[in-house]
Amino acid sequence: MTSMSSDGRTVGRTNIQKAALAVGAVFLLVGVLGFIPGITTNYETMGFAGHESGALLLGIFQVSVLHNIVHLLFGAAGIAMARTAAQSKNYLVVGGAIYLVLWIYGLLIGLDTPANFVPVNMADNWLHFVLGVGMLGLGLALSRGTARAGRATTAH
């Protein structure tokens, strides 16, 4: 989204807004892909929730209807929060922290127990770690140069 300021300069998205938008779009895409047979193997075994779901996104990551919905909602949140730099930072930092908590949770629960209700497998757990560190890193690194996190910067 690019617009004109009152003095005629072009105002665009900050880097942190672009990062939140990109992360949100990827989550939205992953949520959609989780519902496509072929991209999701063992599609016919997908359950709404629970560790019994045998569906695997890309043949690696365990998914369920609930898991895919969570990806869709998380993606929509990223796209919506990319409207301002401050919201983008919150999305990336808080989202990154949530994914690190999910990583620890996934390591602590038994994968074949009712506690694994989303569900996740070991590949999901380590992806959650990478996502958590990446999102947190983006949110912190890209917010450093923003003088006023709530305002868009001018493009030169």
C-alpha positions in Angstrom: 0.0 0.0 0.0 1.6 3.2 -1.2 0.0 6.7 -0.7 0.9 10.3 -1.0 1.7 12.5 2.0 0.3 16.0 2.3 3.5 17.5 0.7 3.3 15.2 -2.3 6.0 12.6 -1.2 5.3 8.9 -1.7 4.8 7.1 1.6 5.2 3.3 1.6 5.5 0.4 4.0 8.4 0.2 6.3 10.7 -2.9 6.2 9.0 -4.3 9.4 5.6 -3.9 7.7 6.9 -5.7 4.6 8.2 -8.5 6.9 4.9 -8.9 8.8 3.0 -8.9 5.5 5.3 -11.6 4.0 5.2 -13.8 7.1 1.4 -13.4 7.2 1.1 -14.3 3.5 3.3 -17.5 4.0 1.1 -18.6 7.0 -2.0 -18.0 4.9 -0.5 -20.0 2.0 0.4 -22.9 4.4 -3.1 -22.9 5.8 -4.6 -23.3 2.3 -2.0 -25.9 1.2 -2.9 -28.0 4.3 -6.4 -28.5 2.7 -5.1 -29.6 -0.7 -4.8 -33.4 -1.3 -1.5 -34.3 -2.8 0.3 -31.4 -1.2 -0.9 -32.9 2.0 -0.3 -36.6 2.0 -2.6 -39.1 3.8 -5.3 -36.4 3.3 -8.1 -38.9 3.8 -6.8 -39.5 7.4 -7.0 -35.8 8.4 -9.0 -35.3 11.5 -10.4 -32.1 13.0 -7.9 -32.2 15.8 -5.9 -34.6 17.9 -2.8 -36.7 17.5 -4.7 -39.3 15.5 -4.6 -37.2 12.3 -2.3 -38.8 9.9 -2.3 -36.0 7.3 1.2 -34.6 6.5 1.7 -31.3 4.8 4.5 -31.8 2.2 4.7 -35.4 3.6 6.5 -34.0 6.7 4.5 -31.8 9.0 1.5 -33.3 10.8 -1.7 -31.3 10.2 -5.4 -31.4 11.1 -8.3 -29.1 10.2 -7.7 -27.2 13.4 -3.9 -26.9 12.6 -4.7 -25.5 9.2 -7.3 -23.1 10.6 -4.7 -21.8 13.1 -2.3 -21.2 10.1 -5.1 -19.3 8.2 -5.9 -17.1 11.2 -2.3 -16.4 12.0 -1.7 -15.4 8.4 -4.7 -13.2 8.3 -3.5 -11.5 11.6 -0.1 -10.8 10.0 -1.7 -9.3 6.9 -4.0 -7.1 9.0 -1.3 -6.1 11.4 1.0 -5.1 8.6 -1.0 -1.8 8.4 1.3 -0.1 10.8 4.9 -0.5 11.9 3.9 -0.8 15.6 1.4 -3.6 14.9 3.9 -5.3 12.6 6.4 -5.3 15.4 3.8 -6.7 17.8 2.9 -9.4 15.3 6.5 -10.5 14.8 7.7 -10.3 18.4 4.6 -11.7 20.1 4.1 -14.3 17.3 7.7 -15.3 17.6 7.4 -15.7 21.4 4.2 -17.8 20.9 6.1 -20.1 18.5 8.9 -20.5 20.9 6.4 -21.5 23.6 4.8 -23.9 21.1 8.2 -25.4 20.5 8.8 -26.0 24.2 5.3 -27.4 24.6 5.8 -29.7 21.7 9.0 -31.0 23.2 7.5 -31.6 26.6 4.2 -33.3 25.7 3.9 -36.9 24.5 3.2 -36.8 20.8 0.7 -39.7 21.2 -1.2 -38.2 24.0 -4.4 -36.0 24.2 -2.1 -33.0 25.1 -1.1 -33.1 21.4 -4.5 -31.7 20.3 -3.4 -29.5 17.4 -1.4 -31.9 16.4 2.3 -31.6 16.0 5.2 -34.0 15.3 8.9 -33.5 15.8 9.3 -31.8 12.4 6.6 -29.3 13.5 8.4 -28.8 16.8 11.7 -27.8 15.2 9.9 -25.7 12.6 8.3 -23.8 15.5 11.7 -23.1 16.9 13.0 -21.7 13.6 9.8 -19.7 13.1 10.0 -18.3 16.7 13.6 -17.3 16.4 13.1 -15.9 12.9 10.0 -13.8 13.7 11.4 -12.5 17.0 14.7 -11.6 15.2 12.8 -9.8 12.4 10.6 -8.0 14.9 13.5 -6.8 17.0 16.0 -6.1 14.3 13.7 -4.2 11.9 12.1 -2.1 14.7 15.5 -0.6 15.8 15.7 2.0 13.0 12.1 3.1 13.2 11.9 6.4 15.0 8.2 6.3 15.4 6.9 2.7 15.1 3.4 3.8 14.3 4.2 5.9 11.3 5.1 4.9 7.7 8.4 6.3 6.4 8.9 8.2 3.2 10.4 6.5 0.2 13.4 8.2 -1.4 
